[in-house]
Amino acid sequence: MKRVRHMETMAPVAKGRSSKASGLDDVAEGESLFDAVLYPNRSLPNTGFWAVMSIVIASNLFFGTYFFLKGAWPVVGFCGFDVFAVWLAFKLSYRQGRLRERVRVTNEEMWVARVLPSGHETRWRLQPYWTRVFIERPVGHESQVQVTSKGKTLILGAFLSPEERGRFAEALSDALGKARA
């Protein structure tokens, strides 16, 4: 049975529009012990998008024409709707791909910035001495990287693959250990 941890969400120190894509360019002066920008993986580049859309459009034109010639003209509208639905799904997916989380650790502080696809940024500032990183072992699909400080928790990298979350949690934990030393 999995252990359920009580989590109280950490309150941000700042919210607003981001001037940069990754955030935190104006804070955390000094040498960084850890600086990572996390973003969702996009498995299909623009050329792949256009290739898929070309196949969808061509097949819908073919089947739409076939059914139109057979007298089933209402099918043409549904074929157009199919093309629109696939295009919209890709647009929404690519928009979500603009999500960014940046984590920066120095000897004095840890900063986290989350920039949403809309450009809104939320920032958290933590003290490395009080901050701990937790992730379930072995790392599975449902595992989360939880950063806890003074009883408050922040989830990071939820969009990463399990392997990436495990490596990120290890690297962040090591950096926090160096900052505490």
RAUR-V982289 format. One record per pair of residues at least 12 apart in sequence whose ideal C-beta (glycine too) atoms are under 6 Angstrom apart, sorted by the first residue. I is the first residue (numbers start at 1). J is the second residue. D is the distance in Angstrom with one decimal. If there is no record, write none. Layout:
((I J D) (I J D))
This chain:
((7 153 4.2) (8 152 5.4) (10 124 5.8) (10 152 3.9) (10 154 4.4) (12 122 4.6) (12 123 5.9) (12 124 5.4) (13 123 5.6) (13 125 4.8) (14 123 4.3) (15 122 5.2) (17 119 5.5) (18 115 4.7) (18 119 5.5) (18 121 3.7) (22 37 4.7) (22 100 5.2) (22 102 4.8) (23 102 4.9) (23 113 3.1) (23 115 5.0) (23 121 5.2) (24 102 4.9) (24 104 5.4) (24 111 5.3) (24 113 4.6) (27 111 5.5) (28 104 4.6) (28 106 5.4) (28 111 4.9) (30 106 5.1) (32 104 5.5) (32 106 5.7) (33 105 4.8) (33 175 4.6) (33 178 5.2) (33 179 5.6) (34 105 4.0) (34 175 3.3) (35 104 4.8) (36 103 5.1) (37 102 4.9) (38 101 4.3) (38 157 5.0) (39 100 5.2) (40 97 5.3) (40 99 5.9) (40 159 4.2) (42 97 4.8) (49 90 5.8) (56 83 5.8) (56 86 5.1) (57 83 5.7) (60 79 4.0) (60 82 5.5) (60 83 5.4) (64 76 4.5) (64 79 3.8) (95 117 4.9) (96 117 6.0) (98 117 4.2) (99 117 5.6) (100 115 4.4) (101 114 5.0) (101 156 6.0) (105 175 4.5) (105 179 5.6) (107 179 5.3) (109 125 5.9) (110 126 4.4) (110 128 5.4) (110 131 5.8) (111 125 5.7) (112 124 4.4) (124 154 6.0) (126 149 4.7) (128 176 5.1) (128 179 3.6) (128 180 5.6) (129 180 5.4) (130 149 4.8) (130 150 5.5) (131 149 4.4) (131 176 5.6) (132 148 5.1) (133 147 5.8) (133 169 5.2) (133 172 5.2) (133 173 4.2) (134 146 4.5) (135 169 4.2) (139 162 4.8) (139 166 3.9) (140 162 5.9) (141 162 5.7) (145 157 5.1) (145 165 5.3) (145 169 4.7))
